[in-house]
Amino acid sequence: MDENEFDELVSSLTPYESADTVTTYRNTVSISCPACGEPFDDLVVCEGSYDSLELSKVLDLCVTTVDDEVLLFTHQH
Ligand SMILES: [Zn+2]
């Protein structure tokens, strides 16, 4: 994904949580995941060289990158 696509995507999402280098956005408007085409629940942006996520649920994940950042699109079962 390029930066323009990323900026456009994030502008439609609701910021939810930010901790250090990890930011989570809520997809409240059912935007389609760019990887699989299904609406995703959250977008998690990881900006650190190494980031760890603690997941409280079993999630399907789709992944892409923008520059050095990793984007995770979460899908709940
Ligand atoms: Zn997906």
N, CA, C, O and the ligand as a Tripos MOL2 file, in Angstrom:
@<TRIPOS>MOLECULE
protein
  309   307    78     0     0
PROTEIN
NO_CHARGES

@<TRIPOS>ATOM
      1 N           0.8520   -1.1820    0.0000 N.3       1 MET1
      2 CA          0.0000    0.0000    0.0000 C.3       1 MET1
      3 C           0.8970    1.2450    0.0000 C.2       1 MET1
      4 O           1.9070    1.2760    0.7040 O.2       1 MET1
      5 N           0.5420    2.2570   -0.7730 N.am      2 ASP2
      6 CA          1.3730    3.4630   -0.7460 C.3       2 ASP2
      7 C           0.8070    4.4780    0.2530 C.2       2 ASP2
      8 O          -0.2810    4.2890    0.7970 O.2       2 ASP2
      9 N           1.5580    5.5520    0.4820 N.am      3 GLU3
     10 CA          1.1940    6.4840    1.5500 C.3       3 GLU3
     11 C          -0.1300    7.1910    1.2940 C.2       3 GLU3
     12 O          -0.8810    7.4650    2.2300 O.2       3 GLU3
     13 N          -0.4190    7.4870    0.0270 N.am      4 ASN4
     14 CA         -1.6850    8.1430   -0.2860 C.3       4 ASN4
     15 C          -2.8670    7.2510    0.0660 C.2       4 ASN4
     16 O          -3.8580    7.7010    0.6420 O.2       4 ASN4
     17 N          -2.7400    5.9660   -0.2980 N.am      5 GLU5
     18 CA         -3.7990    5.0140    0.0300 C.3       5 GLU5
     19 C          -3.9610    4.9110    1.5440 C.2       5 GLU5
     20 O          -5.0760    4.8510    2.0630 O.2       5 GLU5
     21 N          -2.8170    4.8920    2.2440 N.am      6 PHE6
     22 CA         -2.8440    4.7780    3.6960 C.3       6 PHE6
     23 C          -3.5300    5.9970    4.3240 C.2       6 PHE6
     24 O          -4.3900    5.8490    5.1920 O.2       6 PHE6
     25 N          -3.1480    7.1980    3.8830 N.am      7 ASP7
     26 CA         -3.7460    8.4210    4.4260 C.3       7 ASP7
     27 C          -5.2480    8.4310    4.1990 C.2       7 ASP7
     28 O          -6.0180    8.8170    5.0780 O.2       7 ASP7
     29 N          -5.6590    8.0020    3.0100 N.am      8 GLU8
     30 CA         -7.0790    7.9850    2.6910 C.3       8 GLU8
     31 C          -7.8150    6.9900    3.5890 C.2       8 GLU8
     32 O          -8.9000    7.2700    4.0980 O.2       8 GLU8
     33 N          -7.1970    5.8260    3.7680 N.am      9 LEU9
     34 CA         -7.8020    4.7820    4.6030 C.3       9 LEU9
     35 C          -7.9680    5.2780    6.0320 C.2       9 LEU9
     36 O          -9.0540    5.1900    6.6040 O.2       9 LEU9
     37 N          -6.8740    5.8050    6.6150 N.am     10 VAL10
     38 CA         -6.9010    6.2230    8.0180 C.3      10 VAL10
     39 C          -7.8800    7.3660    8.2400 C.2      10 VAL10
     40 O          -8.4830    7.4670    9.3080 O.2      10 VAL10
     41 N          -8.0410    8.2190    7.2490 N.am     11 SER11
     42 CA         -8.9570    9.3490    7.4020 C.3      11 SER11
     43 C         -10.4020    8.8880    7.5560 C.2      11 SER11
     44 O         -11.2460    9.6390    8.0440 O.2      11 SER11
     45 N         -10.6890    7.6590    7.1420 N.am     12 SER12
     46 CA        -12.0540    7.1230    7.2630 C.3      12 SER12
     47 C         -12.2480    6.3120    8.5310 C.2      12 SER12
     48 O         -13.3670    5.9050    8.8400 O.2      12 SER12
     49 N         -11.1660    6.0720    9.2730 N.am     13 LEU13
     50 CA        -11.2370    5.2090   10.4500 C.3      13 LEU13
     51 C         -11.2650    6.0350   11.7350 C.2      13 LEU13
     52 O         -10.9350    7.2210   11.7280 O.2      13 LEU13
     53 N         -11.6630    5.3960   12.8370 N.am     14 THR14
     54 CA        -11.7660    6.0630   14.1290 C.3      14 THR14
     55 C         -10.5920    5.6560   15.0130 C.2      14 THR14
     56 O         -10.4460    4.4730   15.3200 O.2      14 THR14
     57 N          -9.7490    6.6060   15.4320 N.am     15 PRO15
     58 CA         -8.6460    6.2520   16.3370 C.3      15 PRO15
     59 C          -9.2050    5.6310   17.6040 C.2      15 PRO15
     60 O         -10.1920    6.1170   18.1560 O.2      15 PRO15
     61 N          -8.5780    4.5620   18.0640 N.am     16 TYR16
     62 CA         -9.1380    3.8210   19.1910 C.3      16 TYR16
     63 C          -8.1440    3.7300   20.3350 C.2      16 TYR16
     64 O          -8.5020    3.9760   21.4870 O.2      16 TYR16
     65 N          -6.9030    3.3790   20.0340 N.am     17 GLU17
     66 CA         -5.9500    3.1130   21.0860 C.3      17 GLU17
     67 C          -4.5630    3.3970   20.5550 C.2      17 GLU17
     68 O          -4.2540    3.0880   19.4040 O.2      17 GLU17
     69 N          -3.7150    3.9950   21.4060 N.am     18 SER18
     70 CA         -2.3440    4.2460   20.9940 C.3      18 SER18
     71 C          -1.4240    3.9260   22.1510 C.2      18 SER18
     72 O          -1.5940    4.4550   23.2500 O.2      18 SER18
     73 N          -0.4550    3.0680   21.9140 N.am     19 ALA19
     74 CA          0.5000    2.6900   22.9550 C.3      19 ALA19
     75 C           1.8730    2.5870   22.3190 C.2      19 ALA19
     76 O           2.0970    1.7560   21.4390 O.2      19 ALA19
     77 N           2.7960    3.4380   22.7650 N.am     20 ASP20
     78 CA          4.1400    3.4590   22.1850 C.3      20 ASP20
     79 C           4.0660    3.5270   20.6640 C.2      20 ASP20
     80 O           3.6110    4.5210   20.0970 O.2      20 ASP20
     81 N           4.5160    2.4690   20.0190 N.am     21 THR21
     82 CA          4.6100    2.5130   18.5580 C.3      21 THR21
     83 C           3.4530    1.8000   17.8740 C.2      21 THR21
     84 O           3.4560    1.6280   16.6550 O.2      21 THR21
     85 N           2.4580    1.3840   18.6610 N.am     22 VAL22
     86 CA          1.3280    0.6550   18.0780 C.3      22 VAL22
     87 C           0.0500    1.4920   18.1990 C.2      22 VAL22
     88 O          -0.3260    1.9080   19.2950 O.2      22 VAL22
     89 N          -0.6030    1.7290   17.0780 N.am     23 THR23
     90 CA         -1.8480    2.5010   17.0660 C.3      23 THR23
     91 C          -2.9590    1.6520   16.4650 C.2      23 THR23
     92 O          -2.7780    0.9950   15.4410 O.2      23 THR23
     93 N          -4.1010    1.6810   17.1180 N.am     24 THR24
     94 CA         -5.2470    0.9060   16.6390 C.3      24 THR24
     95 C          -6.3670    1.8410   16.1940 C.2      24 THR24
     96 O          -6.6940    2.8130   16.8750 O.2      24 THR24
     97 N          -6.9330    1.5340   15.0670 N.am     25 TYR25
     98 CA         -8.0790    2.2930   14.5410 C.3      25 TYR25
     99 C          -9.2530    1.3510   14.3790 C.2      25 TYR25
    100 O          -9.0850    0.1930   13.9950 O.2      25 TYR25
    101 N         -10.4480    1.8540   14.6730 N.am     26 ARG26
    102 CA        -11.6710    1.0840   14.4940 C.3      26 ARG26
    103 C         -12.2630    1.3520   13.1130 C.2      26 ARG26
    104 O         -12.3020    2.4890   12.6420 O.2      26 ARG26
    105 N         -12.7080    0.3010   12.4950 N.am     27 ASN27
    106 CA        -13.3740    0.4350   11.2000 C.3      27 ASN27
    107 C         -14.8760    0.4790   11.4350 C.2      27 ASN27
    108 O         -15.5530   -0.5460   11.3720 O.2      27 ASN27
    109 N         -15.3890    1.6680   11.7060 N.am     28 THR28
    110 CA        -16.8080    1.7870   12.0460 C.3      28 THR28
    111 C         -17.6900    1.9420   10.8080 C.2      28 THR28
    112 O         -18.9160    1.9610   10.9160 O.2      28 THR28
    113 N         -17.0750    2.0510    9.6490 N.am     29 VAL29
    114 CA        -17.8670    2.2860    8.4430 C.3      29 VAL29
    115 C         -17.7310    1.1390    7.4330 C.2      29 VAL29
    116 O         -18.0350    1.2890    6.2490 O.2      29 VAL29
    117 N         -17.2610   -0.0220    7.9440 N.am     30 SER30
    118 CA        -17.2140   -1.2420    7.1150 C.3      30 SER30
    119 C         -16.4380   -1.0910    5.8160 C.2      30 SER30
    120 O         -16.8940   -1.5220    4.7570 O.2      30 SER30
    121 N         -15.2750   -0.4820    5.9030 N.am     31 ILE31
    122 CA        -14.3950   -0.4130    4.7350 C.3      31 ILE31
    123 C         -13.8550   -1.8160    4.4490 C.2      31 ILE31
    124 O         -13.5710   -2.5770    5.3730 O.2      31 ILE31
    125 N         -13.7180   -2.1470    3.1820 N.am     32 SER32
    126 CA        -13.2030   -3.4630    2.8010 C.3      32 SER32
    127 C         -11.7080   -3.5480    3.0670 C.2      32 SER32
    128 O         -10.9680   -2.5870    2.8560 O.2      32 SER32
    129 N         -11.2830   -4.6960    3.5270 N.am     33 CYS33
    130 CA         -9.8570   -4.9730    3.6990 C.3      33 CYS33
    131 C          -9.1950   -5.0160    2.3170 C.2      33 CYS33
    132 O          -9.7030   -5.6820    1.4150 O.2      33 CYS33
    133 N          -8.0700   -4.3170    2.1390 N.am     34 PRO34
    134 CA         -7.4180   -4.3190    0.8250 C.3      34 PRO34
    135 C          -6.8300   -5.6750    0.4550 C.2      34 PRO34
    136 O          -6.5620   -5.9400   -0.7170 O.2      34 PRO34
    137 N          -6.6290   -6.5270    1.4440 N.am     35 ALA35
    138 CA         -6.0210   -7.8320    1.1580 C.3      35 ALA35
    139 C          -7.0530   -8.8760    0.7570 C.2      35 ALA35
    140 O          -6.8550   -9.5980   -0.2200 O.2      35 ALA35
    141 N          -8.1550   -8.9650    1.5020 N.am     36 CYS36
    142 CA         -9.0980  -10.0550    1.2470 C.3      36 CYS36
    143 C         -10.4640   -9.5760    0.7700 C.2      36 CYS36
    144 O         -11.2800  -10.3800    0.3210 O.2      36 CYS36
    145 N         -10.7190   -8.2660    0.8630 N.am     37 GLY37
    146 CA        -11.9760   -7.7520    0.3410 C.3      37 GLY37
    147 C         -13.1260   -7.7680    1.3120 C.2      37 GLY37
    148 O         -14.1690   -7.1710    1.0460 O.2      37 GLY37
    149 N         -12.9550   -8.4550    2.4600 N.am     38 GLU38
    150 CA        -14.0090   -8.4730    3.4770 C.3      38 GLU38
    151 C         -13.8340   -7.2600    4.3840 C.2      38 GLU38
    152 O         -12.7030   -6.8260    4.6000 O.2      38 GLU38
    153 N         -14.9240   -6.6930    4.9250 N.am     39 PRO39
    154 CA        -14.7630   -5.5900    5.8790 C.3      39 PRO39
    155 C         -13.9460   -6.0590    7.0910 C.2      39 PRO39
    156 O         -14.1780   -7.1480    7.6160 O.2      39 PRO39
    157 N         -12.9950   -5.2350    7.5270 N.am     40 PHE40
    158 CA        -12.1930   -5.6060    8.6960 C.3      40 PHE40
    159 C         -12.7380   -4.9030    9.9320 C.2      40 PHE40
    160 O         -13.5370   -3.9730    9.8250 O.2      40 PHE40
    161 N         -12.2960   -5.3600   11.1190 N.am     41 ASP41
    162 CA        -12.7590   -4.7610   12.3770 C.3      41 ASP41
    163 C         -11.8390   -3.6220   12.8010 C.2      41 ASP41
    164 O         -12.2890   -2.4990   13.0280 O.2      41 ASP41
    165 N         -10.5530   -3.9210   12.9060 N.am     42 ASP42
    166 CA         -9.5850   -2.9240   13.3580 C.3      42 ASP42
    167 C          -8.3870   -2.8990   12.4100 C.2      42 ASP42
    168 O          -8.0480   -3.8970   11.7740 O.2      42 ASP42
    169 N          -7.7670   -1.7360   12.3400 N.am     43 LEU43
    170 CA         -6.4690   -1.6090   11.6780 C.3      43 LEU43
    171 C          -5.4410   -1.3320   12.7690 C.2      43 LEU43
    172 O          -5.5820   -0.3790   13.5350 O.2      43 LEU43
    173 N          -4.4100   -2.1660   12.8350 N.am     44 VAL44
    174 CA         -3.3390   -1.9860   13.8150 C.3      44 VAL44
    175 C          -2.0850   -1.5770   13.0560 C.2      44 VAL44
    176 O          -1.6110   -2.2980   12.1780 O.2      44 VAL44
    177 N          -1.5520   -0.4030   13.4090 N.am     45 VAL45
    178 CA         -0.3620    0.1170   12.7320 C.3      45 VAL45
    179 C           0.8270   -0.0310   13.6720 C.2      45 VAL45
    180 O           0.8260    0.5230   14.7720 O.2      45 VAL45
    181 N           1.8340   -0.7730   13.2420 N.am     46 CYS46
    182 CA          3.0280   -1.0350   14.0610 C.3      46 CYS46
    183 C           4.1970   -0.2720   13.4570 C.2      46 CYS46
    184 O           4.6340   -0.5570   12.3420 O.2      46 CYS46
    185 N           4.7000    0.7110   14.2160 N.am     47 GLU47
    186 CA          5.7650    1.5690   13.6990 C.3      47 GLU47
    187 C           7.1370    1.2260   14.2580 C.2      47 GLU47
    188 O           8.1460    1.7470   13.7850 O.2      47 GLU47
    189 N           7.1850    0.3620   15.2520 N.am     48 GLY48
    190 CA          8.4660    0.0380   15.8640 C.3      48 GLY48
    191 C           9.2590   -0.9610   15.0480 C.2      48 GLY48
    192 O           8.7220   -1.6270   14.1630 O.2      48 GLY48
    193 N          10.5610   -1.0600   15.3590 N.am     49 SER49
    194 CA         11.3860   -2.0800   14.7140 C.3      49 SER49
    195 C          10.9060   -3.4610   15.1340 C.2      49 SER49
    196 O          10.8870   -4.4070   14.3470 O.2      49 SER49
    197 N          10.5140   -3.5440   16.4190 N.am     50 TYR50
    198 CA          9.9470   -4.7720   16.9540 C.3      50 TYR50
    199 C           8.7380   -4.3770   17.7780 C.2      50 TYR50
    200 O           8.8450   -3.5420   18.6770 O.2      50 TYR50
    201 N           7.6170   -4.9510   17.4910 N.am     51 ASP51
    202 CA          6.4270   -4.7070   18.2970 C.3      51 ASP51
    203 C           5.8080   -6.0400   18.6650 C.2      51 ASP51
    204 O           5.8920   -7.0090   17.9110 O.2      51 ASP51
    205 N           5.1860   -6.0770   19.8330 N.am     52 SER52
    206 CA          4.4810   -7.2760   20.2670 C.3      52 SER52
    207 C           3.0200   -6.9420   20.5060 C.2      52 SER52
    208 O           2.6910   -5.8680   21.0100 O.2      52 SER52
    209 N           2.1660   -7.8520   20.1470 N.am     53 LEU53
    210 CA          0.7350   -7.6440   20.3470 C.3      53 LEU53
    211 C           0.2030   -8.7390   21.2610 C.2      53 LEU53
    212 O           0.5280   -9.9160   21.1020 O.2      53 LEU53
    213 N          -0.6160   -8.3330   22.2120 N.am     54 GLU54
    214 CA         -1.2970   -9.3130   23.0450 C.3      54 GLU54
    215 C          -2.7430   -9.3780   22.5790 C.2      54 GLU54
    216 O          -3.4920   -8.4090   22.7050 O.2      54 GLU54
    217 N          -3.1120  -10.4850   22.0600 N.am     55 LEU55
    218 CA         -4.4590  -10.6260   21.5110 C.3      55 LEU55
    219 C          -5.3640  -11.3000   22.5280 C.2      55 LEU55
    220 O          -5.0020  -12.3100   23.1310 O.2      55 LEU55
    221 N          -6.5380  -10.7290   22.7080 N.am     56 SER56
    222 CA         -7.4900  -11.3000   23.6520 C.3      56 SER56
    223 C          -8.4760  -12.2300   22.9590 C.2      56 SER56
    224 O          -9.2690  -12.9040   23.6160 O.2      56 SER56
    225 N          -8.4250  -12.2650   21.6500 N.am     57 LYS57
    226 CA         -9.3540  -13.0970   20.8950 C.3      57 LYS57
    227 C          -8.6020  -13.7960   19.7770 C.2      57 LYS57
    228 O          -7.4940  -13.4070   19.4080 O.2      57 LYS57
    229 N          -9.2240  -14.8290   19.2490 N.am     58 VAL58
    230 CA         -8.6860  -15.4610   18.0520 C.3      58 VAL58
    231 C          -9.1240  -14.6210   16.8540 C.2      58 VAL58
    232 O         -10.3170  -14.4230   16.6230 O.2      58 VAL58
    233 N          -8.1540  -14.1370   16.1070 N.am     59 LEU59
    234 CA         -8.4510  -13.2440   14.9890 C.3      59 LEU59
    235 C          -7.8090  -13.7470   13.7170 C.2      59 LEU59
    236 O          -6.7240  -14.3280   13.7420 O.2      59 LEU59
    237 N          -8.4800  -13.5240   12.6140 N.am     60 ASP60
    238 CA         -7.8280  -13.6790   11.3210 C.3      60 ASP60
    239 C          -7.1390  -12.3540   11.0120 C.2      60 ASP60
    240 O          -7.6960  -11.2850   11.2610 O.2      60 ASP60
    241 N          -5.9470  -12.4280   10.4780 N.am     61 LEU61
    242 CA         -5.1790  -11.2180   10.2010 C.3      61 LEU61
    243 C          -4.8180  -11.1300    8.7270 C.2      61 LEU61
    244 O          -4.4310  -12.1270    8.1180 O.2      61 LEU61
    245 N          -4.9410   -9.9480    8.1580 N.am     62 CYS62
    246 CA         -4.3810   -9.6480    6.8510 C.3      62 CYS62
    247 C          -3.2810   -8.6050    7.0760 C.2      62 CYS62
    248 O          -3.3920   -7.7690    7.9720 O.2      62 CYS62
    249 N          -2.2460   -8.6510    6.2830 N.am     63 VAL63
    250 CA         -1.0530   -7.8500    6.5430 C.3      63 VAL63
    251 C          -0.6070   -7.1250    5.2860 C.2      63 VAL63
    252 O          -0.6330   -7.6840    4.1900 O.2      63 VAL63
    253 N          -0.1960   -5.8700    5.4570 N.am     64 THR64
    254 CA          0.4990   -5.1710    4.3870 C.3      64 THR64
    255 C           1.4930   -4.2040    5.0340 C.2      64 THR64
    256 O           1.5720   -4.1290    6.2600 O.2      64 THR64
    257 N           2.2340   -3.4810    4.2370 N.am     65 THR65
    258 CA          3.1990   -2.5170    4.7760 C.3      65 THR65
    259 C           3.0370   -1.1810    4.0680 C.2      65 THR65
    260 O           2.6000   -1.1160    2.9190 O.2      65 THR65
    261 N           3.3990   -0.1100    4.7830 N.am     66 VAL66
    262 CA          3.5400    1.2300    4.2130 C.3      66 VAL66
    263 C           4.8910    1.7260    4.6770 C.2      66 VAL66
    264 O           5.1010    1.8790    5.8800 O.2      66 VAL66
    265 N           5.8030    1.9800    3.7780 N.am     67 ASP67
    266 CA          7.1790    2.3020    4.1680 C.3      67 ASP67
    267 C           7.6800    1.2470    5.1580 C.2      67 ASP67
    268 O           7.7080    0.0560    4.8470 O.2      67 ASP67
    269 N           8.0780    1.7040    6.3670 N.am     68 ASP68
    270 CA          8.6020    0.7590    7.3610 C.3      68 ASP68
    271 C           7.5440    0.2960    8.3390 C.2      68 ASP68
    272 O           7.8450   -0.4390    9.2800 O.2      68 ASP68
    273 N           6.3080    0.7170    8.1280 N.am     69 GLU69
    274 CA          5.2590    0.3660    9.0730 C.3      69 GLU69
    275 C           4.5110   -0.8750    8.6130 C.2      69 GLU69
    276 O           4.2830   -1.0920    7.4230 O.2      69 GLU69
    277 N           4.1410   -1.6740    9.5950 N.am     70 VAL70
    278 CA          3.3580   -2.8730    9.2970 C.3      70 VAL70
    279 C           1.9000   -2.5980    9.6450 C.2      70 VAL70
    280 O           1.5940   -2.0850   10.7210 O.2      70 VAL70
    281 N           1.0230   -2.9380    8.7430 N.am     71 LEU71
    282 CA         -0.4170   -2.7620    8.9730 C.3      71 LEU71
    283 C          -1.0590   -4.1280    9.1170 C.2      71 LEU71
    284 O          -0.8680   -5.0110    8.2800 O.2      71 LEU71
    285 N          -1.8200   -4.2910   10.1850 N.am     72 LEU72
    286 CA         -2.5690   -5.5270   10.4050 C.3      72 LEU72
    287 C          -4.0580   -5.2080   10.3380 C.2      72 LEU72
    288 O          -4.5530   -4.3110   11.0200 O.2      72 LEU72
    289 N          -4.7410   -5.9490    9.5180 N.am     73 PHE73
    290 CA         -6.2000   -5.8180    9.4370 C.3      73 PHE73
    291 C          -6.7910   -7.0130   10.1680 C.2      73 PHE73
    292 O          -6.5240   -8.1600    9.8090 O.2      73 PHE73
    293 N          -7.5960   -6.7470   11.1970 N.am     74 THR74
    294 CA         -8.1270   -7.8650   11.9830 C.3      74 THR74
    295 C          -9.5480   -8.2080   11.5450 C.2      74 THR74
    296 O         -10.3550   -7.3410   11.2090 O.2      74 THR74
    297 N          -9.8090   -9.4950   11.5640 N.am     75 HIS75
    298 CA        -11.1560  -10.0140   11.2660 C.3      75 HIS75
    299 C         -11.5390  -10.9720   12.3770 C.2      75 HIS75
    300 O         -10.8320  -11.9460   12.6330 O.2      75 HIS75
    301 N         -12.6440  -10.7020   13.0310 N.am     76 GLN76
    302 CA        -13.1380  -11.6530   14.0240 C.3      76 GLN76
    303 C         -13.9520  -12.7290   13.3340 C.2      76 GLN76
    304 O         -14.5880  -12.5030   12.3040 O.2      76 GLN76
    305 N         -13.9100  -13.9070   13.9370 N.am     77 HIS77
    306 CA        -14.6970  -15.0060   13.3820 C.3      77 HIS77
    307 C         -16.1710  -14.7410   13.5740 C.2      77 HIS77
    308 O         -17.0020  -15.5550   13.1720 O.2      77 HIS77
    309 ZN         -8.5640   -9.1360    5.2280 Zn       78 ZN78
@<TRIPOS>BOND
     1     1     2 1
     2     2     3 1
     3     3     4 2
     4     3     5 am
     5     5     6 1
     6     6     7 1
     7     7     8 2
     8     7     9 am
     9     9    10 1
    10    10    11 1
    11    11    12 2
    12    11    13 am
    13    13    14 1
    14    14    15 1
    15    15    16 2
    16    15    17 am
    17    17    18 1
    18    18    19 1
    19    19    20 2
    20    19    21 am
    21    21    22 1
    22    22    23 1
    23    23    24 2
    24    23    25 am
    25    25    26 1
    26    26    27 1
    27    27    28 2
    28    27    29 am
    29    29    30 1
    30    30    31 1
    31    31    32 2
    32    31    33 am
    33    33    34 1
    34    34    35 1
    35    35    36 2
    36    35    37 am
    37    37    38 1
    38    38    39 1
    39    39    40 2
    40    39    41 am
    41    41    42 1
    42    42    43 1
    43    43    44 2
    44    43    45 am
    45    45    46 1
    46    46    47 1
    47    47    48 2
    48    47    49 am
    49    49    50 1
    50    50    51 1
    51    51    52 2
    52    51    53 am
    53    53    54 1
    54    54    55 1
    55    55    56 2
    56    55    57 am
    57    57    58 1
    58    58    59 1
    59    59    60 2
    60    59    61 am
    61    61    62 1
    62    62    63 1
    63    63    64 2
    64    63    65 am
    65    65    66 1
    66    66    67 1
    67    67    68 2
    68    67    69 am
    69    69    70 1
    70    70    71 1
    71    71    72 2
    72    71    73 am
    73    73    74 1
    74    74    75 1
    75    75    76 2
    76    75    77 am
    77    77    78 1
    78    78    79 1
    79    79    80 2
    80    79    81 am
    81    81    82 1
    82    82    83 1
    83    83    84 2
    84    83    85 am
    85    85    86 1
    86    86    87 1
    87    87    88 2
    88    87    89 am
    89    89    90 1
    90    90    91 1
    91    91    92 2
    92    91    93 am
    93    93    94 1
    94    94    95 1
    95    95    96 2
    96    95    97 am
    97    97    98 1
    98    98    99 1
    99    99   100 2
   100    99   101 am
   101   101   102 1
   102   102   103 1
   103   103   104 2
   104   103   105 am
   105   105   106 1
   106   106   107 1
   107   107   108 2
   108   107   109 am
   109   109   110 1
   110   110   111 1
   111   111   112 2
   112   111   113 am
   113   113   114 1
   114   114   115 1
   115   115   116 2
   116   115   117 am
   117   117   118 1
   118   118   119 1
   119   119   120 2
   120   119   121 am
   121   121   122 1
   122   122   123 1
   123   123   124 2
   124   123   125 am
   125   125   126 1
   126   126   127 1
   127   127   128 2
   128   127   129 am
   129   129   130 1
   130   130   131 1
   131   131   132 2
   132   131   133 am
   133   133   134 1
   134   134   135 1
   135   135   136 2
   136   135   137 am
   137   137   138 1
   138   138   139 1
   139   139   140 2
   140   139   141 am
   141   141   142 1
   142   142   143 1
   143   143   144 2
   144   143   145 am
   145   145   146 1
   146   146   147 1
   147   147   148 2
   148   147   149 am
   149   149   150 1
   150   150   151 1
   151   151   152 2
   152   151   153 am
   153   153   154 1
   154   154   155 1
   155   155   156 2
   156   155   157 am
   157   157   158 1
   158   158   159 1
   159   159   160 2
   160   159   161 am
   161   161   162 1
   162   162   163 1
   163   163   164 2
   164   163   165 am
   165   165   166 1
   166   166   167 1
   167   167   168 2
   168   167   169 am
   169   169   170 1
   170   170   171 1
   171   171   172 2
   172   171   173 am
   173   173   174 1
   174   174   175 1
   175   175   176 2
   176   175   177 am
   177   177   178 1
   178   178   179 1
   179   179   180 2
   180   179   181 am
   181   181   182 1
   182   182   183 1
   183   183   184 2
   184   183   185 am
   185   185   186 1
   186   186   187 1
   187   187   188 2
   188   187   189 am
   189   189   190 1
   190   190   191 1
   191   191   192 2
   192   191   193 am
   193   193   194 1
   194   194   195 1
   195   195   196 2
   196   195   197 am
   197   197   198 1
   198   198   199 1
   199   199   200 2
   200   199   201 am
   201   201   202 1
   202   202   203 1
   203   203   204 2
   204   203   205 am
   205   205   206 1
   206   206   207 1
   207   207   208 2
   208   207   209 am
   209   209   210 1
   210   210   211 1
   211   211   212 2
   212   211   213 am
   213   213   214 1
   214   214   215 1
   215   215   216 2
   216   215   217 am
   217   217   218 1
   218   218   219 1
   219   219   220 2
   220   219   221 am
   221   221   222 1
   222   222   223 1
   223   223   224 2
   224   223   225 am
   225   225   226 1
   226   226   227 1
   227   227   228 2
   228   227   229 am
   229   229   230 1
   230   230   231 1
   231   231   232 2
   232   231   233 am
   233   233   234 1
   234   234   235 1
   235   235   236 2
   236   235   237 am
   237   237   238 1
   238   238   239 1
   239   239   240 2
   240   239   241 am
   241   241   242 1
   242   242   243 1
   243   243   244 2
   244   243   245 am
   245   245   246 1
   246   246   247 1
   247   247   248 2
   248   247   249 am
   249   249   250 1
   250   250   251 1
   251   251   252 2
   252   251   253 am
   253   253   254 1
   254   254   255 1
   255   255   256 2
   256   255   257 am
   257   257   258 1
   258   258   259 1
   259   259   260 2
   260   259   261 am
   261   261   262 1
   262   262   263 1
   263   263   264 2
   264   263   265 am
   265   265   266 1
   266   266   267 1
   267   267   268 2
   268   267   269 am
   269   269   270 1
   270   270   271 1
   271   271   272 2
   272   271   273 am
   273   273   274 1
   274   274   275 1
   275   275   276 2
   276   275   277 am
   277   277   278 1
   278   278   279 1
   279   279   280 2
   280   279   281 am
   281   281   282 1
   282   282   283 1
   283   283   284 2
   284   283   285 am
   285   285   286 1
   286   286   287 1
   287   287   288 2
   288   287   289 am
   289   289   290 1
   290   290   291 1
   291   291   292 2
   292   291   293 am
   293   293   294 1
   294   294   295 1
   295   295   296 2
   296   295   297 am
   297   297   298 1
   298   298   299 1
   299   299   300 2
   300   299   301 am
   301   301   302 1
   302   302   303 1
   303   303   304 2
   304   303   305 am
   305   305   306 1
   306   306   307 1
   307   307   308 2
@<TRIPOS>SUBSTRUCTURE
     1 MET1         2 RESIDUE 1 A MET
     2 ASP2         6 RESIDUE 1 A ASP
     3 GLU3        10 RESIDUE 1 A GLU
     4 ASN4        14 RESIDUE 1 A ASN
     5 GLU5        18 RESIDUE 1 A GLU
     6 PHE6        22 RESIDUE 1 A PHE
     7 ASP7        26 RESIDUE 1 A ASP
     8 GLU8        30 RESIDUE 1 A GLU
     9 LEU9        34 RESIDUE 1 A LEU
    10 VAL10       38 RESIDUE 1 A VAL
    11 SER11       42 RESIDUE 1 A SER
    12 SER12       46 RESIDUE 1 A SER
    13 LEU13       50 RESIDUE 1 A LEU
    14 THR14       54 RESIDUE 1 A THR
    15 PRO15       58 RESIDUE 1 A PRO
    16 TYR16       62 RESIDUE 1 A TYR
    17 GLU17       66 RESIDUE 1 A GLU
    18 SER18       70 RESIDUE 1 A SER
    19 ALA19       74 RESIDUE 1 A ALA
    20 ASP20       78 RESIDUE 1 A ASP
    21 THR21       82 RESIDUE 1 A THR
    22 VAL22       86 RESIDUE 1 A VAL
    23 THR23       90 RESIDUE 1 A THR
    24 THR24       94 RESIDUE 1 A THR
    25 TYR25       98 RESIDUE 1 A TYR
    26 ARG26      102 RESIDUE 1 A ARG
    27 ASN27      106 RESIDUE 1 A ASN
    28 THR28      110 RESIDUE 1 A THR
    29 VAL29      114 RESIDUE 1 A VAL
    30 SER30      118 RESIDUE 1 A SER
    31 ILE31      122 RESIDUE 1 A ILE
    32 SER32      126 RESIDUE 1 A SER
    33 CYS33      130 RESIDUE 1 A CYS
    34 PRO34      134 RESIDUE 1 A PRO
    35 ALA35      138 RESIDUE 1 A ALA
    36 CYS36      142 RESIDUE 1 A CYS
    37 GLY37      146 RESIDUE 1 A GLY
    38 GLU38      150 RESIDUE 1 A GLU
    39 PRO39      154 RESIDUE 1 A PRO
    40 PHE40      158 RESIDUE 1 A PHE
    41 ASP41      162 RESIDUE 1 A ASP
    42 ASP42      166 RESIDUE 1 A ASP
    43 LEU43      170 RESIDUE 1 A LEU
    44 VAL44      174 RESIDUE 1 A VAL
    45 VAL45      178 RESIDUE 1 A VAL
    46 CYS46      182 RESIDUE 1 A CYS
    47 GLU47      186 RESIDUE 1 A GLU
    48 GLY48      190 RESIDUE 1 A GLY
    49 SER49      194 RESIDUE 1 A SER
    50 TYR50      198 RESIDUE 1 A TYR
    51 ASP51      202 RESIDUE 1 A ASP
    52 SER52      206 RESIDUE 1 A SER
    53 LEU53      210 RESIDUE 1 A LEU
    54 GLU54      214 RESIDUE 1 A GLU
    55 LEU55      218 RESIDUE 1 A LEU
    56 SER56      222 RESIDUE 1 A SER
    57 LYS57      226 RESIDUE 1 A LYS
    58 VAL58      230 RESIDUE 1 A VAL
    59 LEU59      234 RESIDUE 1 A LEU
    60 ASP60      238 RESIDUE 1 A ASP
    61 LEU61      242 RESIDUE 1 A LEU
    62 CYS62      246 RESIDUE 1 A CYS
    63 VAL63      250 RESIDUE 1 A VAL
    64 THR64      254 RESIDUE 1 A THR
    65 THR65      258 RESIDUE 1 A THR
    66 VAL66      262 RESIDUE 1 A VAL
    67 ASP67      266 RESIDUE 1 A ASP
    68 ASP68      270 RESIDUE 1 A ASP
    69 GLU69      274 RESIDUE 1 A GLU
    70 VAL70      278 RESIDUE 1 A VAL
    71 LEU71      282 RESIDUE 1 A LEU
    72 LEU72      286 RESIDUE 1 A LEU
    73 PHE73      290 RESIDUE 1 A PHE
    74 THR74      294 RESIDUE 1 A THR
    75 HIS75      298 RESIDUE 1 A HIS
    76 GLN76      302 RESIDUE 1 A GLN
    77 HIS77      306 RESIDUE 1 A HIS
    78 ZN78       309 GROUP 0 **** ****
